[in-house]
Amino acid sequence: MAASVSAAMQVSLWQVLIQRRSVLIGLIILAIIALAAIFAPLIAPYEPNAMSIRDRLTPPGGQFLLGSDEFGRDVFSRAIYAGRVSLSVGLGTAVLASLFGVLLGLLGGFFRRLDGPISRLIDAMMAFPDILLAIALVAALGGSLFNVILALSIVYAPRIARVVRASTLVIRELPYVEAAKALGVSTPNILVHHILRNIVSQLIVQATFIFAYAMLAEAGLSFLGVGVDPSTPTWGTMINAGRAFVGTADWLILVPGAAIVLCVLSLQIAGDGLRDALDPRLAKEV
Amino acid sequence: MPLDAAADTLMRIEGLSKTFRTARGEVHAVRDVSFDIPRGSVVGLVGESGSGKTTLGRCLLRLIEPTGGTIDFDGVDVTSLGHKALKDLRKRVQIIFQDPVSSLNPRMKVRDIVGEALKAHGIGRSRRERREITVGLLEEVGLAAEHIERYPHEFSGGQRQRIGIARALAVEPDFIVADECVSALDVSVQAQILNLLDDLRKKRSFTMLFIAHDLSVVEYICDRVVVLYLGRVMEAGVAADLYADPCHPYSRALLSAAPVADPDHGREREVLRGDIPSPMAPPSGCVFRTRCRYAEPRCAESVPAPQIAGAHHQQSVACHRLGEI
C-alpha cells in the first residue's frame, strides 16, 4: 500500500514542498547561495586574492562590505568564491556517493551471495569516524578538489548503501518483482526499472543530507589544512586563517561561519521537508 | 492409474517437494506432490493457508526452485532448464497474482507494465507496434485504450487485476497459474474477474492452475480439483465427482464449511478443530491425523498411498481408512 501512496504523492511533491514555509525558505536561501557562487565573477566587487596591505583588517561597512582580512583581501568576495568550492564538494560528493552507494546497496540487497561481504564492508567503513577516514584518504590521495570529493564520497557511500540495501531487500520480495521474473525480464532491467525506480525518492533525501555533511566535512578538512589547494579560498581555510584574529577582527570567522551554517541548515531543512513529503504517513500533517 | 490416463497431459507433476531451510529448522512446504494437468483444463488447487498451494504454484514457474521431483511441461522437464530454456518457458507459462496492489510496480505506467512483457520476448518490432498490442490486450480484458498512460494507483482493485491479467496474456502463454487471483477482491468484482478469465480461456484456450481457498469459486470454474494439506495431496479428482462425493475426511470438512445458497439445505457439518500444524514439525504418517475425527494408531505409522475411489472411480484419495468411513 505504502508504495502506491508514495507514487500518488510524487505528483504533488512540489506543491507539498512549497506549502511548507520552512522548506520554501531553505530552498530560497540555497538558491541565493548557489546563484552567488555560480555568478561569483559578476557579483564579487574584488578579486578574491587581490591584496591591499594598506586596507588590511578593515571592519565591515566602509570600503569592504564584510570587511577585509589580514592581507587586505575582501572577505565578501572571498566568501562568494569559497562557496564555489563548498557547493562543488557538496554536490559532487552527493552524486558520487550516491553512485557508489547505489551500486553496493543494490548488489548487496539483491544477490544473497554478495550481501555478506558487502554488508561487512559497509560496517567496517562506518566504524571509522567520518572525519578521520576523510583525512586519511585525502592524505593518501593528495589535496585536489576532485580528491576531496572522491575521499568524501568513499566516506559517505556506506550511508547510501545501507539505505538502498534495506529497501532492496523489501522490494525484492514484492510480487511485481516476481512478476517481472516470471515474464523473463533480465536481472539488470529488474534492478533498474523495478527496484531502483522505487528507491529514488529515499535516495534523493539521503543525498540531500550527504550534500550538507560533505560541505561541513570539506570546511573541516580545509580548516585542518588537508583540504583543497590552499590558494583557493574555502570557508574552512578562511576560518582557520581568521582564528588568529578572533579578538580583534571577528568578522573573519563570522562571515564564512555564517555561510556554512546557512548552507547546511537550509539543506537540512529542505531534506527534512523532502523526507516528510515523500513519507505518506507524515505528509497528512501538512 | 485411470486418473493419469488423461489423453493429453500438458503438465505432469511428479514427487514435487520444496523444503525451505530457515534458522529454526527445515520447513516442508510441499512434499511429494504428484498430479496431472490435462491440456485445456482448469485444475483447482485448494487448501488452507499454509498448505503450500502458493509455493507449489511458484515452483511450476521456477520462481521458487523445487528441492525434489519433476515437472514435465509438454515434454520438457521444467526443473532442469538452463537460463535460455527458462526464458522460453516463461513465454509459455505465466502467473496472475493474488494482490492487485503489490503486483504492479507503482512507478510504471500501464503501457510499460504490459509493454515490458512484450519487450522481454521481442514481441512487436517497434514502440508503436507494442503500443498497439498493449491497447488490444487492455481492450480484451475490459479496459480502455486511454488507460495506457495511467499509473496503477489510478485504478480500482478489479481494474488492477485486469492489468495483471493483460500482462500475463501479453506473451500468449499456454499455461497460467492463477494464484488466489480473486481472493483480494469484492464479491461482485470477483464474479466479473472469474467471468473474464472464463471468456479469455474459451477464446485463447490456455490451460490454468487455479489456486484458491474458496471452494465455491473453484466449483464454478474448475474441471478438476486437487486438495492440499500441509504440503501433501489429500484428494484429487474430477471436480463434479469430488464435490458430490468427497472421500477424504479433510475434503469433507472443507466442503461442509463452504456455504450453500439454499436455506432448506441441511447437512451435517464437519467442523475442523484447531489450526494447521507447523510445516516445520509435521505429524508423522498421515499429516491430517491430528485433526481427523477418524484417526487411528496406524494413521501415525505410515503415509497413506493414494488410492482410486469415488462413485465414478475418478478420485485419488490418500487415506488409510478409505472405505471404512
Chai-1 contact restraints between the chains, C-beta under 6 A:
chainA,res_idxA,chainB,res_idxB,connection_type,confidence,min_distance_angstrom,max_distance_angstrom,comment,restraint_id
A,A3,B,P106,contact,1.0,0.0,6.0,A-B,restraint_1
A,S4,B,V101,contact,1.0,0.0,6.0,A-B,restraint_2
A,S4,B,P106,contact,1.0,0.0,6.0,A-B,restraint_3
A,S4,B,H153,contact,1.0,0.0,6.0,A-B,restraint_4
A,A7,B,P106,contact,1.0,0.0,6.0,A-B,restraint_5
A,A7,B,R107,contact,1.0,0.0,6.0,A-B,restraint_6
A,A7,B,Y151,contact,1.0,0.0,6.0,A-B,restraint_7
A,A7,B,H153,contact,1.0,0.0,6.0,A-B,restraint_8
A,A8,B,H153,contact,1.0,0.0,6.0,A-B,restraint_9
A,L174,B,S102,contact,1.0,0.0,6.0,A-B,restraint_10
A,P175,B,F97,contact,1.0,0.0,6.0,A-B,restraint_11
A,P175,B,D99,contact,1.0,0.0,6.0,A-B,restraint_12
A,P175,B,S102,contact,1.0,0.0,6.0,A-B,restraint_13
A,P175,B,S103,contact,1.0,0.0,6.0,A-B,restraint_14
A,Y176,B,S103,contact,1.0,0.0,6.0,A-B,restraint_15
A,Y176,B,L104,contact,1.0,0.0,6.0,A-B,restraint_16
A,Y176,B,N105,contact,1.0,0.0,6.0,A-B,restraint_17
A,E178,B,L63,contact,1.0,0.0,6.0,A-B,restraint_18
A,A179,B,S103,contact,1.0,0.0,6.0,A-B,restraint_19
A,A182,B,L61,contact,1.0,0.0,6.0,A-B,restraint_20
A,A182,B,L63,contact,1.0,0.0,6.0,A-B,restraint_21
A,A182,B,I95,contact,1.0,0.0,6.0,A-B,restraint_22
A,L183,B,A117,contact,1.0,0.0,6.0,A-B,restraint_23
A,L183,B,A120,contact,1.0,0.0,6.0,A-B,restraint_24
A,G184,B,K87,contact,1.0,0.0,6.0,A-B,restraint_25
A,G184,B,R90,contact,1.0,0.0,6.0,A-B,restraint_26
A,G184,B,A120,contact,1.0,0.0,6.0,A-B,restraint_27
A,V185,B,E116,contact,1.0,0.0,6.0,A-B,restraint_28
A,V185,B,A120,contact,1.0,0.0,6.0,A-B,restraint_29
A,H194,B,N105,contact,1.0,0.0,6.0,A-B,restraint_30
A,R197,B,R107,contact,1.0,0.0,6.0,A-B,restraint_31
A,N198,B,R107,contact,1.0,0.0,6.0,A-B,restraint_32
